[in-house]
Amino acid sequence: MLEGILLGLQTAFSVQMLLMVIGGCLIGTFIGMLPGLGPMSIIAIMIPVAISMGDPAAAIILLAGVYYGAIFGGSTSSILLNAPGVAGTVATSFDGYPMAKQGKAGKALTIAAIASFCGGTIGAILLMVFAPALSSVALLFHSAEYFALMVVGLSAIAAFAGTGQVAKAMIMTILGLMLATVGEGALFNLPRFTMGLMDLQSGLGFVTLAMAMFALPEALFLVLNPITSQSGSSSEIKDMRITRAEARAIAPVIGRQSIQGFFIGVLPGAGATIASFLGYAVERNIATKEEQELFGKGSVKGLAAPETANNAACTGSFVPLLTLGIPGSGTTAILLGALIALNVTPGPRLMIDEPQIFWAVIISMYIGNFVLLILNLPLIPYIAKILAVPRNYLIPFILFFTLMGAYIGQNNATELLLLVGFGICATALRFADYPLAPLLIGFILGGMLEDNFSRSMQLYDGVAFIWERPMTLGLLIIAAVLVLLPSFRARRARLRAQGVADGD
Amino acid sequence: MALDRWIALILLGFCLTYGYTAWFTMDAGLAPFMQRNPIWPSTFPKLLSVLGIVASSIILLGIEKGEQTIGDIDYRRLHEYKLGQAIMLLGLMVAYALCLRPLGFIFSTGAFLILGSFILGERKWHVMIPVALIATLFVWYLVQQVLGIYLRPFPGFIGG
């Protein structure tokens, strides 16, 4: 492990990689601050740039930097404008925005930055401990277990979708898997579902789909409903220092939330949003009576909790990606797609085959968090000026970058028409409250899922692998329980509610 | 019927078409030696089509109960939104896709950025044109020279 860390340090501290981290963090903060543009859109837009660099380590470091930057930028707009750019920073605005209204915007930003830094750094330490351990277990897995594990991951994403949303998340995942079967599969060399079109022979472009699912609908929503996207005047940012008493108040919060956030982030489908809301709720419940009164009115604890938790969860979501090759969130799914495009397959072998990538990513997390703290924090008053860019200029540029991203990825103008077509479908799905991240995760995992399924079928000459391998069976049962449990619990709650109403 | 159930109906149709292709037409061209395999190219799609039909039927029939949530944008108030602008921008994107190769990158992109701002209600030509041109040239330089991806700058008949 020590050797690996040294190798990672050597890679991550080269001038090129440092520039990547710094550049990524700055770009991420810059764009993440724009209301309505989440980390997924930003990463999707940055992918063509990262892929064309050709160096997988540099590419993932750049994208990871963009990811942290975007989360940080998202909290800035939550605090200053009460307009969270990302679902994961919604809880930040509960206490951050009241603080800004009280004229303590600078202080709120500092607390957010420190909390993010600590959450991210502690998360990275935990990642360093848990990822290698999980990797060594994952090496015992065969195709059958991989297949079952991916089914568990996909079911967990559906199960965490919320009440009444499980079927919607499931159909979206299945749709993603279906789209992944378009083109020539690796095992069969037979074109499937191409409708005789040459352009579909190599399958649908992943960047195109990512852009169409996230960047395009978000841009269209900015056009449709200008009220939500209106950039208000940012309040004056001054006095960024915090007092000793405040530091003492937030220290235990940061400690607890870093660990809790990390483990929530590891779970597939949970991620930063759930971690931040849960962190906020937990801290509120364990606070003293007087402190509870302050929550929602500008409490420093209420700001530190979600900020720490969401950053720790972002780091935690790298665990399943780096060790099992299974992304737990939309963002890590996009990162996985980028890595596959660069001929790197994340999974338990990554640590052995490409240790420089594995460790450089982890080391770059420390650097990224450090960069955010020392570089971005002082620059915030200036970066916040981007909030004043008129939307008449902003939106055409967002659309143009979306188009460019899809074009550069495939060098094919048909891809642009597909982008617009899928973008319209995605917008309609968003209107009807269908979650889009499961579709993309399904699309990215589709190829691997089918390969592992086919390999197990061939090895066991049929579906016998399900009952002949106990671990596979166990995992598949877990997947079934995950999907059925939410509806079972909702049904029981409904029956109980009915019973109460009847005077039972 | 709420929009999500209409969409579920469309998705059900999609799954049925997908399933029809997988179950009935795909295996026609399968070589005899491949037919002895336990897994065919159509096996996984067949499985998916069944799951897809089940999931979309659950939504369509409203079996899974849940409270109606309204996201950040509500389709019932669609007429209050700037629908015209959004449709025009989508049309502009299609036009861009069709013009990119024949008319060259610089002309298409410049026109796209200027018309995009114009559709959104911007009328300050003295700002729009320089901003669009500088951005176009900058992106072209970045993509062509720095990233090394070929983009035809001028229309074909000029020889770009």
Interface residues (C-beta under 8 A of the other chain):
Chain A: V49 S52 G162 T163 G164 Q165 V166 A167 K168 M170 I171 I174 L175 L177 M178 T181 G185 L187 F188 L190 R192 F193 L220 F221 V223 L224 N225 P226 T228 P390 R391 N392 Y393 I395 P396 F397 L399 F400 L403 M404 Y407 I408 N411 A413 L416 L417 L419 V420 G423 I424 A428 L429 R430 F431 A432 D433 Y434 E450 F453 S454 M457 Q458 Y460 D461 G462 S487 A490 R491 R494
Chain B: A2 L3 D4 W6 I7 A8 L11 F14 C15 Y18 T21 M26 G29 M34 N37 P38 I39 P41 S42 T43 F44 P45 L48 S49 L51 G52 A55 S56 I58 I59 I63 E64 K65 G66 E67 T69 I70 G71 D72 I73 Y75 L78 Y81 K82 L83 Q85 A86 L89 L90 M93 V94 Y96 A97 L98 L100 R101 T109 F112 L113 G116 S117 L120 G121 E122 M128 V131 A135 V139 V143 L147 G148 I149 Y150
